[in-house]
């Protein structure tokens, strides 16, 4: 989502006659787009901002802007902490970036624009296609979140759920398709609840949106992220069986295998209901690969709670998982929770979880050996001669050899011959 926001800001800047430069020393404006979902991402943002102080000292006319979740989270405090920053703008303000830059230049003073409004309407936006990968793009369908998980900053930094107009989404995807894009990924903090906010008479559900996008003829592949398990409907599950263009890959974050931990996280589902939905999805669409997110070391997570997470991973046998150590985030309820887990314990649990998931991922990948997969070509290896890589509908990276030049976005058939930890390897079928 931050990547898409960065693309939008870059395009708005170019439309306002700014041109990109390769070195910060040559810039008149530096925009740092930030994420604060985890502590490490926020620290990286602060480090980048600090490194630009010297450049500002040598070039007083330089304007330094901070966008994204750290900007929304810290607001005025960012400028108090780093006076060399000129502009702070939150996620709802990125569409005003050029105008805000002009305000800063005219008034020769800093500016903070971090208001969040429930009446905000995501503007129509047709992407510039000159500098991006021509065969696949991200498309924002909603912004914000209403779930208020106790560990998550998103409702505080991106506001409440706001669904983008159905017509604007369809128009953007049609525009992309006309420019040669063949795969789109629909983005939202919780795409399952698209259309439920009632924004300006919005009546389309997420399954209806998927079907509408799939009707755009030139689009060959359709993906989405991210989903909340409590909002996973039977109708959405059936989309995997009914929409040929919808890729057979579902990212369904579970976060923990313990009901006690899930309750403290305010996830609003139990492991039993989560497993019921996973089993139902696999009944409807048996070939769909499943990935997840897991947090280890949440405050109060006991050894037994963690064992339940291990048991869940063994039961579901995810094709892959993104797992992280819990970190306190500003404005979240879990910040004040007692019984914080020691860093050493979190590290031990994370290492054990990684080891287990790596074993399962390799086993899962080996299940593809002997199968023919449709692969979308992405690029040629810089080190291995005629080796190319692509991505399957199941979201696996697939390596294969081809002596002729291929076009990124070209669909090919590959026979899988080897399942590795992070990828599949096979040979191109003529």
N, C-alpha and C positions, 0 to 999 in steps of 0.2 A: 504493500500500500504506500509506503514511503517512496518506493521507486516510481510509482505512478505519479505521486505528488511532485516529485522532483522533475519528471518529464513535463508536467503541466507548468510549473514555474519557469523552466527553461524555455518553453515555447512562448509564454507570455513575455518574457524578457526579450526574446528575439523579435517578437511582434512590436515591441517598444523600442526597437533599433539597437538593443544591446547585442554584442557578439561574444561568443565564448572564447576564452583564452586557455592555453595549456598550463600556464604557470601563475600562481596567485600573485606573484610580484608584479605581474603585468595587468592585473585586474583593476577596474574602477569600482566594481561591486563584487563582494564575496558573499554567497548565500550558503549557509550551513543548514541542511535539513536534518533533523534529529529524531531519535527514537528514545523512549524512556521505559520501554516495556520491561527491560532488565537493567540492573545497575551497571553492568559492563558497557552497554550501549550508551548510557548517559555519560559515563566517565570518558568514553571515546570522544563524545561530542565536546565536552569541556576541554579536553586536551587539544582538539583541533582549533577551537576558538582561542585558546591561550597562545597557540603557535602563531596566530595572525597579529598578535599585539605588536611585534617588532616591525612587521610590514606597515602597520598603521602608523607607527612612530616615524617611519621614513617617508610615508606618503599620507599626510593628514587628510587629503580629500577622499581617500578610500572609504567606502561605505560597507560596513560589515552587518549582515542581517542573519538572524537566527530564526528558523522556521520549525514547525513540527511539534512533537509532544513535549520535548524539554522546554521549548519556548512557551507553550501553553501552561506547563506545570510551574515554571519558575517566574514567568512574567517580569515584573519590575526588578525582582531580585537578581535577574541575570545582568542587568545593566549596573546595578549596585556592586555586584561581584566582579564584573568585567566592564569598566567604564568605556573601553574602546569599542564596545558594541553599539551600533546606531539604531538598529531596528529589530524588534521582537514581534513575530506574528504567528498566531496559532493556526490550526488546520482549516478553520472556516475563513481565514483571511488571505490564504495563498492566492486567491483569484484577484486580489487587490494589490499584489506585490509591486507592479510598476508605479501605480499611483502613490503607494506608501513611500517608495524610494524617492519620488519627486518631492513629497512632503518633507522628508528628511533633508534633502539637498536644499530646498527653498528656505526652510526654517532654521537650518544649521543646528538642529537639536535632535536628540533621540526620540524614538516613537515606539509605543507598545500597543499592539492591536491583538488582543487575546479574548475578546468577548465571544461567548458561546450563546447562540440563540436557538430556541426550539422551532422558530419560524424560518430558520435559514433554509434556503433552497439551493441545492447543488446546481451551479449554472450549466447550461448546455456547453459542450466543448467538443470540437472536432480536432483530433490530434494532427500535428505536423508529422509527416512520414519521411522526412529527408534523412534524419540521422539515426533512426531506430532500426532494429532487426525487422526486415520487411515481412517475415512470415508469421510472427506471433506478437500479440500485444495484451496488456492488462487493460481492463475496463472497469472503472469504479461504478458500482450499482447502489451503494449506500455508505453512510458514514456514521460513526458513533456506535454506542452500545447501551442497552438498557438492563443488562444482567447484573452488574455490580458484584462480580466475583470479588471476594475480600482481598485478593492479592493483586488485583489488576487496576492499572491507572487509566485504562482507555475511556471509561465514562467521564473521568475528570479531565482528560486531555483532548478528547475528540467529541465530547458531548453525548447527548441522547441520540437514539437511532433516528436517522433521517433517510428515507428512501428516495432515490433519484427517480425522476419521471420515466416511466416505461418508454414513452416516445423518444426521449433524449438518448436513452441507452440503445434502442434499436437504430436510431439515426447514426450514432457513433460507430456501432458495429458495421452497419451498411457502408459507412464511409471508409472504414478500415478494410473491409472486403474489397471495395472498389480500388483500393491502393495496393492490393496484393496480399493482404494478411489472410492466412489460412487457419490460424488457431487463436482463439481468444480465451482469456481467463477472467471470469467475473469476480470482482473483489468486494468484500465487505467484512466487517468484524463478525457478523453473524448473518450470513446470506439466507439462512433458513427463515429468518423473520422478515425478509424483504416484503414491503407492502403492508405490513401490519401496523405501521405507525399512523396510517390514515392521512398522510401528508397530501394536502390539496386534492382530495378526492381519489387518491391512489387506490385502485381496485385489483391490480394484478398481484397474484401470488408469485413466489419464487419459481415453482414448477411451470407456471404460465409464462414467466419470463424466459426460462430455459427453452421452452418450445418456440417462443417467438424468435429468439436468437437463432435457433437451429433452422428456422425457415429461410434464413438468408443464404442463398444458394452457394455462394463462393466460400463460405466458412465450412471447413472440413472437420475441424476439431473444436470441442467446447469443454472447458474446465471451469471449476469454481473453487474458491476458498474464502473464508473458513466457516465451518458449521458448528453449532452448539447442539449437543446430543438431545437436550430437552425439547428442542424444536424440530427434530428430525421426524418428518411425517411419512406415512405410508405412500402418499402421492409422490413425494420426492424420491423415495426408494424405487418406485415403479418407473421413474424417468430413466434410470439406468438400463432398464429393459426395453423401454419404448422409444428412446431417442438415440438413433444410431450414431449421431455425431458426438454424443456425450461420452467422454473418455471414461473407461472403467477403472477409475481411481477415486477413492473417497478419503479425505483427511478428516478424521473425527476425533478431536482432542478429548481424552478421558481425564487427564491430570493426576488421578490417583486411583488405586484399586481398593481403597478403604472407604466405606460409607461414612465413618466418623470424620475422616479428613475431608471428604466431599461436602459434608454438612458444614464444616468450619470454613470451607472455601466458598460456600453459598452457590454450589453448582446446580442445585435444584433437580438432581436425579440421583438414583441409586445405581450401584453396580449391577443389580439384578435387572433394572429397566434398560440400562446401557447394553447389557449382553442380549436382552430380548431383541433390541433393535439391530444389533450386529447380526444376530442369527437370522432375523427376518430379511435383512438386506442381502445376506448370502443365499437365502432361499430364492429371492427374486432375481438376483444377479450374481450367480456363483463365481463368475470370473473377475469380479471387481476387487482390485487390490486395496488394502486398508492400511492407512498410516495414522499416527496419533501424536499428541504432545503429552509429556509427563513431567510433573514437578516433583523433585525429591527434597526431603527435609523441610516440608511445610511445618510451621510452628505446631508443636504437640504431636508430630508424627512419631509414633512408637515403633519399636522393632517389629511388632506384630502388624501394624499398619503397612509398613514397608513390605513385609512378606506377602501381604494381600495384593500389593501392586505387582510383585514378582509373579504371584499365582495368576493374576489377570493376564499378564503378558504371555505366560505359558499357555493360557486358555485360548486367547484370541489369536495368537501367533501373527502379530502385525508384520506387514512387509517392510516396515521401517518406522522409526520413532525419533522425534526430536525431544530430548530429555535434558532438563536443566536443574541446577540447584536453586532452591528458593532464595530470593533476595528481597529485603524490605524495600518498598517503593513509597514515595511520598503520597499523602492523601488517602492511602488505602486503609481499610479496617485492620488488616493483618499486621500493619506496622505496630500496633499497640498490643498484639496478642502475646501472652506469656509463653513460656516453655519453648523458646527458640532453640533450634538444633545446632549443636557445635559444628563448625566448619569441617573439622576432620571427619565427623560422622557423615555429613552430607557428601563429602568427597568419596568416602568408602561406598556409600549406597549408590551413588551415581556410577562409579566404576563397575560395580556389580551389575547394575541394570544395563549399562552399555555392553558389557561382556555377553550377557544373556541375549540382548536384542541382536547383537552382531551374529551370534550363532544361528538365531532364528532367521535372520535376513538372508544369510548364506543358504540355509536349507530352503527357504522360500524361493530364492533366485534359481536354485538348482531344479526346482519344479518346472521351470520354463524350458529346460533342455529338451530338444527334439520338437519344440513347438514353433510354428511360423507366426511371427509378429509383424504387424504393420508398424513401420518406424518412420517418423518424420525426420529427415536429415537436418542436422544443425550445423555441422562444420567439420573441417578436415583437421586431423591431428598435425601439430606443428613439429612433432618429433618422430612420428612413426610412418613415414612414407605415405602410402595410399590408404592409411587407416582413417575412417570417418567415424563420427559419432552421431547418434540421433536419439530420439526419445519415443518410447512405445506409448500406446494409449494408457497402459497401466502405470505410467510415469517412471519407467525404468530407463536409465541411460543404457544404450546398446551400441557397442563398438563392432565395426565390420570393415572389411577391405573392399575397395572399389577402385579400379584403375582409371575410370573416366571421371570427369568433373561433374559434381552434382550441384543442384541448386538448393540452398537452405529452404526448407518448407516442402521439399519434394517427398512424397509418400512412397515408401519402398517396402518390399517384403524380405524379411530376414529370418533364416533358420537359426535358432539359438543352439549353440554348441557347448557353451560353458556358462555357469552361474558363479559370479564372483561376489565379494562382499558389497561392493558399491555399484556394480554394473553387471550387464550381461554381455557376452561376446558371441558372435555368430558369423554366418556368411550370407552374402547377398544372393537371393534367388532371382535368376534372370527372368 
